[in-house]
Amino acid sequence: MREAADPPRFDPPTDVLFAAAFAPELASFDPPLASVGEGRIGNVRVAARTVGVGLVASAAGAAATLVRRRVRAAVLLGTCGAYPGSNLAIDQVVVSRVITLVDPAVLAGSMHFPGPMQTRIDSHGPLGDALAQCGAQPADVATTLAVTVDDAAAGHIGQVSGASVEHLEAFAVAIACANANVPFAALLGVANTVGSRGRDEWRVHHSSAAARAVRIAVRWIEDGAGGLPNEHR
C-alpha cells in the first residue's frame, strides 16, 4: 500500500521577511534572529532568510520562501556597488526605487529582451519612503547577470540605464515578491565602486556596509515599521 505523502510545511505568519543572498549579510542582527531566523523586534514578527546568490538562485529561493510563509512585506538586505558618477559613498545605504534588469549587450544594441519579458519593476512606494526617512538614500538599482569588473562598462551601464547601483539579486527577489503580492524594497549598503577595483573594495567594506543596512532596517521597525500593509496577503 502506498504511503501518504507528508503534508506541505508552512512557516508561521511573518510581518517582515528580511531576505539576503547569503548569511553574512544578516550576521549583524541580534543573535537570536541571526542564528534561529525567527524573532520579534518590538511588536513586529520578523524572519531572516537567505535566498541564494545570483539571479536564478535568488528567484527560486525567494519564491520558495514566500510559498511557505504568509508575509506582510519583504526587505532585501545586502550590499551593492555604486556606479561611477552616482555620488554615493562607501557605507552609504540606499533603498530601491526602480529595479531594472540590465544586460550590457542589450544596452549596446547587439541583443534585445523580448517584448513580453518584464525588465523593470517599482519598489513599494510607502515602504521605500519609510525606509528613506530612517536614513536610506532612494536610488535606482540595476540587476546584471554577473558583477561588472570593467571601468568603461561600469560607466556605460550607469549612464545608459540610469541606475545608481548594481546588485545581482534585487530584480529576481522583487519579481518573486510581486508574483506573491508582497510589498518589496531593497535596502543595500554601498560596499564598492563598480569597476576594476570593485572586488577588492567589496572584500574590505562588505561587512560594515551590510551592518549599516541592517541598522537602518531595525531602526525602521523600531520607529513603527511605516509602509507595512495592515493585513497579511
C-alpha positions in Angstrom: 0.0 0.0 0.0 1.4 3.4 -1.0 2.1 5.6 2.0 0.5 9.1 2.0 2.8 12.0 1.2 3.7 14.3 4.0 1.6 17.4 4.1 3.2 20.6 2.9 5.0 22.5 5.7 4.1 26.2 6.2 6.0 28.6 8.4 4.3 30.9 10.8 2.9 34.2 9.6 5.5 37.0 9.5 5.2 40.8 9.4 8.5 41.4 7.8 10.7 39.0 5.9 14.4 40.0 5.7 16.0 38.3 2.8 19.6 38.2 1.8 21.7 36.5 -0.8 23.9 34.8 1.8 24.3 34.6 5.5 27.0 37.2 6.2 24.6 39.9 5.1 22.3 39.0 8.0 25.0 38.5 10.6 24.7 41.8 12.4 21.2 41.2 13.6 20.8 40.3 17.3 22.0 36.6 17.8 18.5 35.1 18.1 17.4 36.4 14.7 20.7 35.7 13.0 21.0 32.1 14.3 17.4 31.0 14.6 15.9 33.0 11.7 12.8 34.0 13.7 12.0 36.6 16.3 10.5 39.9 17.2 11.7 43.4 17.1 9.3 45.3 19.4 5.9 44.0 18.4 6.8 43.1 14.8 7.3 39.5 13.9 10.3 39.2 11.7 12.2 36.4 9.9 15.6 36.3 8.3 16.2 34.0 5.3 19.0 33.6 2.7 17.7 33.1 -0.8 20.8 32.4 -2.9 23.5 34.2 -4.8 22.8 35.3 -8.4 19.7 35.9 -10.5 18.4 32.4 -10.9 19.1 31.0 -7.4 17.7 34.1 -5.6 14.5 34.0 -7.7 13.9 30.3 -6.8 14.9 30.8 -3.2 12.7 33.8 -2.7 9.7 32.1 -4.4 10.1 29.0 -2.3 10.3 31.1 0.9 7.1 33.0 0.0 5.2 29.9 -0.8 5.8 28.6 2.8 5.1 31.8 4.6 2.4 34.5 4.9 4.4 37.8 4.7 3.2 41.4 5.0 6.3 42.8 3.4 9.8 41.8 2.3 13.0 43.7 2.6 16.1 42.5 0.7 19.2 43.3 2.7 22.8 43.3 1.5 25.5 45.3 -0.3 25.8 46.8 -3.7 28.3 48.6 -5.9 27.8 52.2 -6.8 28.2 53.2 -10.5 30.8 55.9 -11.3 29.2 59.3 -11.1 26.4 58.3 -8.7 27.9 60.4 -5.9 27.3 57.6 -3.5 29.9 57.0 -0.8 31.2 53.7 0.6 29.0 52.6 3.6 26.1 54.8 2.5 22.8 52.9 2.5 20.3 53.1 -0.4 16.7 52.0 -0.7 15.5 50.8 -4.1 13.2 52.9 -6.1 13.1 51.3 -9.6 14.8 48.0 -10.2 15.9 47.2 -13.8 17.2 44.0 -15.4 20.3 45.1 -17.4 22.4 43.4 -19.9 25.4 45.3 -21.5 24.8 43.6 -24.8 21.2 44.9 -24.8 22.4 48.4 -23.9 24.9 48.2 -26.8 22.1 47.1 -29.2 23.6 43.7 -30.1 20.9 41.8 -28.2 17.4 42.6 -27.1 14.9 41.4 -24.5 11.7 40.0 -26.0 8.7 42.4 -25.7 6.6 40.3 -23.2 9.6 40.0 -20.8 9.4 42.2 -17.7 12.6 44.1 -17.2 11.6 46.8 -14.8 9.8 46.8 -11.5 9.0 49.5 -9.0 9.6 49.0 -5.3 6.7 49.5 -2.9 6.4 53.3 -2.5 5.2 53.6 1.1 7.8 51.1 2.2 10.6 52.8 0.4 9.5 56.2 1.8 9.5 54.9 5.3 13.0 53.4 4.9 14.3 56.6 3.4 13.0 58.5 6.5 15.2 56.3 8.6 18.4 57.3 6.7 18.5 55.4 3.4 19.0 57.2 0.1 16.5 56.4 -2.6 18.2 55.0 -5.7 17.5 53.1 -8.9 19.1 49.6 -9.0 20.4 47.7 -11.9 20.5 43.9 -11.7 23.0 42.3 -14.0 23.8 38.6 -14.6 27.4 39.0 -13.3 29.5 41.6 -11.5 30.7 44.3 -13.7 34.5 44.5 -13.4 35.4 46.8 -16.3 35.6 50.6 -15.7 34.3 51.5 -19.2 31.4 49.1 -18.9 30.5 50.3 -15.5 30.4 53.9 -16.7 28.3 52.9 -19.7 25.8 50.8 -17.7 25.3 53.5 -15.1 24.9 56.2 -17.7 22.6 54.4 -20.1 20.4 52.5 -17.6 20.1 55.5 -15.3 20.8 53.3 -12.3 22.9 54.4 -9.4 23.9 51.0 -8.0 24.4 47.4 -9.2 23.0 44.3 -7.3 22.8 40.8 -8.6 19.7 39.6 -6.8 17.3 42.6 -6.4 15.3 42.2 -9.6 14.8 38.4 -9.0 13.6 38.9 -5.4 11.4 41.8 -6.5 9.7 39.7 -9.1 9.1 36.8 -6.7 7.5 39.2 -4.3 5.4 40.8 -7.0 4.1 37.4 -8.1 3.2 36.7 -4.4 1.6 40.1 -4.0 4.1 41.0 -1.2 5.3 44.6 -0.9 9.0 44.8 -1.5 12.0 47.1 -1.2 15.8 46.5 -1.2 18.0 48.1 1.4 21.6 47.9 0.4 24.9 49.2 1.8 27.4 50.5 -0.7 30.5 48.4 -0.4 32.4 49.4 -3.6 32.5 51.4 -6.7 31.6 49.2 -9.7 34.6 48.6 -12.0 38.0 47.1 -11.9 38.7 47.8 -8.2 35.2 46.7 -7.1 36.0 43.2 -5.9 38.9 44.3 -3.7 36.9 47.2 -2.3 34.0 44.8 -1.6 36.2 42.5 0.5 37.2 45.4 2.7 33.9 47.1 3.1 31.3 44.3 2.8 30.8 43.7 6.5 30.4 47.3 7.5 28.1 48.1 4.6 25.9 45.2 5.3 25.8 46.1 9.0 24.7 49.6 8.2 21.8 48.3 6.1 20.7 46.1 8.9 20.9 49.0 11.3 18.5 51.1 9.2 16.2 48.1 8.9 16.0 47.7 12.7 15.6 51.5 13.1 12.7 51.4 10.7 10.9 48.7 12.7 11.6 50.5 16.0 10.2 53.7 14.5 6.9 51.9 13.8 7.6 50.0 10.5 5.9 52.6 8.3 4.6 51.4 4.9 3.5 47.9 6.1 0.1 47.0 4.9 -2.5 46.4 7.6 -3.2 42.8 6.8 -1.3 39.7 5.6 -1.8 38.7 2.0 
